[in-house]
Amino acid sequence: MSDRNVRSVRTGEVQQRAREAGIQDVEAKNKGQLLDELNARQQGDGGRGGGGGGRRR
């Protein structure tokens, strides 16, 4: 597996977060799509953003 397109978070982690957010067909989407959906949702619900910043570099 090349880490050419690994943006800050592991795929498993993204899938986990997507499931928690209630996104449909997590497995069918690629990581970029899931991240986009998660980001779009977080704009909508102000209170929950901001977690997990420590792991980004």
N, C-alpha and C positions, 0 to 999 in steps of 0.2 A: 504493500500500500504506500503510495507516495503522499507526502504531506504537503504537496504543492498547494492544495486548495483547502487546507484545514484552517478555518478562520477562528481562532481563539477558543473554540469549544469542540469537544469530541462529539461525533455523530450520536453515540449512545445517549449522551447527556442532552443533546438537542431533542432527540426523540422522546426521552423521558419528560422533558419540560413541555413538549408539544402535547403529549398525552394528558398531562396534568391540566393543560389549558383547554382540553376538550377538542383538539383539532382532529378532524376526520382523516381516515386512511394515512396515518403517520408513515407506515412502511412504504406506501406507494410514492411518497414525495421525497425529493432529495433534500439534503441538509439546507441548501440555500433557500429553497421554498419554505421549509419549516421555519427557518430563522426569520424570513420576511413576514410570515404569518404571525409569529410570536411578537415581533416588533410592532406590527400593525395593531395587535390586540393590546399591547402595553400602552400605546398612546391613548387608547380608549379608557383604561382604568387606572388613572394616576397613582393610586396609593401603593401599588405593588412593585413598581420599578425599583431599580437601584441595588438589588441584591446581586451577589456573585461577582462584584467588581474585582475582588482580590485575585482571581485566577487569570484575568486577562493580562497579556503583555504585548 
